[in-house]
């Protein structure tokens, strides 16, 4: 008996809502942003997303995946604005949680992502700590996505950021697969809102395919 081949397109990773979807880790981070907007809309909320970090350094390829999907992100009310450096990016993310305090705000809240690795976590301690102490907006939330360079391959020294994040009182989630990047990312925003703080998701080296 012959079986029909499944119809697959490169857009499935962002548009398919059922069945198996093939994703890389960086693509899962982008899909996570789109999913959060969908979940908020289904709950009757008008939210937006914001992503900032230092281009090229952390989570290799994440910024490139964001750039290649700017129109899709725009349709989901997600803004990608890379920072001049990591701490300015972290300060911008911190500011998104204060947007609902301004008169005439257009959204019920803003879910945000800051991305970096060891040097960025080190230099961004002040905005990460103060943003965490101030807390997340009721319908916002902040994720700190990091990809440490443990062997020091692309950095002057090796890095492991859990100690610094613990000192800033940021809980750390450890996804072990591409699927868990999606699940833990969404859970991280939810935890951020319920705790009134930021949550960090440590990006591990994962297999380049998963399912939603």
C-alpha positions in Angstrom: 0.0 0.0 0.0 1.4 3.4 -1.0 1.3 6.2 1.6 0.9 9.8 0.5 3.9 12.0 1.4 3.2 14.8 4.0 3.1 18.3 2.6 5.9 20.3 4.3 7.0 23.9 3.9 9.6 26.0 5.5 6.9 28.2 7.1 5.4 25.2 9.0 7.8 25.9 11.9 6.0 29.1 12.6 2.5 28.6 11.1 1.5 25.0 11.7 -0.7 24.6 14.7 -1.0 20.8 14.9 1.2 17.8 14.5 4.9 17.6 14.4 7.0 20.7 13.6 10.7 20.6 13.0 12.6 23.4 14.7 16.1 24.4 15.7 16.6 25.9 19.2 16.8 29.5 17.9 13.6 28.9 15.8 11.9 27.6 18.9 12.7 30.9 20.7 11.1 32.8 17.9 8.1 30.5 17.8 7.8 31.0 21.6 7.2 34.7 21.1 4.5 34.0 18.5 2.8 31.5 20.8 2.7 33.8 23.8 0.9 36.4 21.7 -1.6 33.7 20.5 -2.2 32.6 24.1 -2.7 36.1 25.3 -5.1 36.9 22.5 -7.1 33.7 23.2 -7.4 34.9 26.8 -8.8 38.2 25.6 -5.6 40.2 26.2 -4.0 42.7 23.8 -0.3 42.2 24.5 2.9 42.9 22.6 6.4 41.4 22.7 9.8 42.9 22.9 13.3 41.4 22.4 16.7 43.0 22.9 20.2 41.9 23.4 23.7 42.3 22.0 23.9 41.2 18.4 26.2 38.4 17.4 27.6 37.5 20.8 25.0 35.3 22.6 22.8 32.5 21.4 24.5 32.4 18.0 22.0 32.9 15.2 19.1 34.0 17.4 19.3 37.6 16.2 19.6 36.4 12.6 16.4 34.3 13.0 14.7 37.3 14.4 15.8 39.6 11.5 14.6 37.1 8.9 11.1 37.0 10.5 10.6 40.7 11.2 7.4 40.9 9.2 6.0 37.8 10.9 7.0 39.3 14.3 5.4 42.6 13.4 2.1 40.9 12.6 2.2 39.4 16.1 3.1 42.8 17.7 6.6 41.7 18.6 9.5 44.2 18.3 13.1 43.2 17.9 15.5 46.0 18.9 19.1 44.9 19.4 21.0 47.0 22.0 24.3 48.9 21.6 25.4 46.6 24.4 23.9 44.1 26.8 23.2 46.4 29.7 21.4 49.0 27.5 19.3 46.1 26.1 18.5 44.9 29.6 17.5 48.4 30.7 15.2 48.6 27.7 13.6 45.3 28.6 13.2 46.5 32.2 11.4 49.6 30.9 8.8 47.5 29.0 7.3 46.4 32.3 6.7 50.0 33.2 4.8 50.8 29.9 1.4 50.0 31.4 2.0 52.7 34.0 2.0 55.4 31.3 -1.2 57.2 30.2 -2.7 56.1 26.9 -0.9 52.8 26.7 -1.9 50.7 23.7 -1.4 47.3 25.2 -2.4 45.3 28.3 1.2 44.3 28.9 4.5 43.5 27.2 6.2 40.1 27.4 9.9 40.6 26.9 13.2 38.7 26.3 16.7 39.7 27.0 19.4 37.5 25.6 23.1 37.3 26.4 25.9 35.1 27.7 28.5 35.2 30.5 30.1 38.7 29.8 26.6 40.1 29.1 25.2 38.7 32.4 28.2 40.2 34.2 28.0 43.7 32.8 24.1 43.7 33.0 23.9 42.9 36.7 22.5 46.3 37.6 19.4 46.4 35.3 18.8 42.7 35.8 18.8 43.0 39.5 16.8 46.2 39.7 14.3 45.1 37.0 13.8 41.8 38.9 13.3 43.7 42.2 10.8 46.1 40.6 8.8 43.1 39.2 7.0 42.3 36.0 3.7 43.8 34.8 0.5 41.9 35.5 0.2 40.9 31.8 3.8 41.2 30.8 6.7 39.1 32.1 10.4 38.9 31.4 12.7 36.1 30.2 16.5 36.2 30.4 17.8 33.8 27.7 21.5 32.9 28.0 23.9 30.7 26.2 27.1 30.3 28.2 30.4 29.5 26.6 31.6 26.8 29.0 34.8 25.9 27.2 35.8 29.5 26.4 35.7 28.8 22.7 34.5 32.2 21.6 35.2 34.2 24.8 38.3 35.3 26.6 37.3 33.1 29.6 34.8 30.3 30.2 31.4 31.2 31.7 28.7 29.8 33.9 26.1 32.3 34.8 23.9 30.5 37.3 25.8 31.9 40.3 25.3 35.5 39.1 21.7 35.0 38.3 21.1 33.4 41.7 22.7 36.4 43.3 20.1 38.6 41.5 17.4 36.2 42.7 16.5 35.1 39.2 15.2 31.5 39.0 16.8 29.4 36.3 15.1 26.9 34.1 17.1 24.2 32.2 15.4 23.0 29.0 17.0 19.8 27.7 15.3 19.7 24.3 13.9 22.0 21.7 10.4 21.0 22.8 11.3 22.2 26.4 12.5 25.5 25.1 9.0 26.2 24.0 7.4 24.8 27.2 9.9 26.3 29.6 9.8 29.7 27.9 6.1 30.0 28.2 6.2 28.7 31.7 9.0 31.2 32.5 6.8 34.2 31.4 3.9 32.8 33.5 6.3 32.4 36.5 7.6 35.9 36.0 4.1 37.3 36.2 3.0 35.3 39.2 6.3 36.0 41.1 6.5 39.6 39.9 10.0 39.0 38.8 12.1 37.9 35.8 12.9 34.3 35.0 16.0 33.0 33.2 16.1 30.2 30.7 19.5 28.7 30.1 19.8 27.6 26.5 21.6 24.2 26.3 23.0 22.5 23.2 20.0 20.6 21.8 19.1 18.4 18.9 18.0 20.6 16.0 14.5 19.2 15.8 11.5 19.0 18.0 7.7 19.1 18.0 5.1 21.6 19.2 
